[in-house]
């Protein structure tokens, strides 16, 4: 399974909308900021279906530079029936000193998955399961889509919204640096 993330921005550090498509080019979601004039940390982010109906929102943590971890919760309109998913960003002081990318753990998925910035630069982020086996990757593209998200994991293949949100949170984190 491959998803493409198309980024729309006013300038390199000001994305305001992302279009998510599957490998055949069919639109899946639109992820957009509520007000593109403010920074990422000061506003809500909506996930819309292809008809413009709200599917979910991303609840952002407080923007505290000293926090070691932050959790981005994905809230669904009918939250009583929907599963609780989140993305926990961990960036220790050692990571910052060594200029390593933060880790992103997927919450609400079994088995547990963690996305880590590639140490070798071949991939932007690699997704690993609890056994440290590679299960997918997020790769920047030079033409067309900004990123592709690829995974052969049957569990992750059923969660395109979570994987798309992961790619957007990683992209917005890199823009805020």
N, C-alpha and C positions, 0 to 999 in steps of 0.2 A: 504494500500500500504506500502510495506517494501522494502527499498534499503539497500544493504550491501556495505560498504566502506572497501576495502582491501588495507592495507598500506604496501608499500615496502620501506625499509630504510636501509642505510648503518650501522647505529647505532641508538640507541633510539632517539636522537635529530636530526637526519639527514634524514628525509623522502625525497624521490625523485620521487615517483610515487604512484598513487592511482588508483585502478580499482573499478569501480562502477557496481554492478550487481543488477538485480531485485530479487524478492522473489523466482523465479524459477531457479536462477543461470545464467540467460542470461546476457551477458556483455552489458552495456549501454554506458559507457564512460571510457576513460583513462584520468586522470588529472596528468600532469607531469610538473616538473620544467624545465626551459630551460637549466640550468647548475647546477647540484646537488652539485658542489663544493662551491657555494656561499651561503650566508644566504638567507632566504626566502625574505627579504625586498630588496634584490639587483637584482632581476631577474624577468622575466615574467613567468607566468604559463599558459600553454596551455591546453585546453580541447579538446580532440580528440574523434571521433566516433570509432566504432569497426573496421573500415577499415583504421584508421590512419589519416583520413582527419580532419583538424582543424574545430571545431565547434564554438569555442569562445576562448578568452583569458581573464585572470583576470588582470585588471589594479590595481596595488597596490599603496597605498598612500605613501607619504614620511614617513620614519621611524623617527618620532619625538616623543620621550618618553613623552614630556610634553603635547602633544595634548590630549584633552579629548575625541575626536572622530576621527575616520578614516573611509573612505568609500572605499570599494573595488568594482570597477565597472566591470561588465561582458560585454565585447565587442564582438559582432558578426561580422564575415567577411562582411556581407551585412548589415551594421548598419542602412541604410536608411529604410529598411523594417522591421528590428527586433525591438522588444520592448527594452526599456532601463531598465535593472535590476542592482541592486547593493546590497551590504551588508554593513550597517553602524555599526561599532564597537564603543560602548560607554563605557568608563572606567573612572569614575570620581576619584578624589583624595580620596573621602570617600570610594569608592569601593576598592581602592588600600590599604588604611590604614586598612580596615576591612577584607582584603584578600578575597573579593568577586570576582567572575568571571565577565568579561565584558558582556554587553548585546549586541546582534546582531539584528538589525532591517532589515527586508527584504524590499528593495525599489523597487517600480514598480509593486507591488502586491496589489490588493484591495480585501478584506479589509486588513489593515495593520497587519503584524505578527512580533512578537518579540521573539527571543530565549534567555532564561535566564538560567544561571547555577543553578542547583537545590540546594536549601538551605538544603535539607535533605540527599543528597547523594544517593538517590534511582535512580536518573537518572543523566546523565552527563549534558544534557541541555534539557529543556522543551520548546516547541513552543506554544505561546499564541496568540490569535487573539486580536482585539481591545477591545473586551468585557472582556478580561482577562480569557477567557475560554481555557483550554488546547486543543491544536489541533494536537500535535505530540510530539515526543521526539527523542533525539539522545542518544544512549546508547552504552557505550564501551563494547566490547565482550572479553572474556578471551581466546577463541579459534576461529580459522577461521578468519572471518572478524574483522577488528579493531573496526568498529562501525556499528550499524544498525540505519537507519533513518526510523522512523515509523510515519505515519499520516493517519488519516481517513478523513481529510478535502478534499472535492472535488476540491477546488482551488489549494491546494498544491499538490494533486495527479497529476495534469497536468503539474507540474514544477519539474521534476526529476533533471534537470540540476542545478537549483537554490538550491534545497535542498542538492544535492551532494556537490556543491561549498560551501555552508554554513558549512557542516561538515568538509570539508578540511580546510577552513579558521580558524575554531575553533581549529582544531588539530594543524595547523601550529602556531597559536597564542600561544598555550600552550607549544609548543616546543621552541619558542623564549624566553619564560620567564626564 
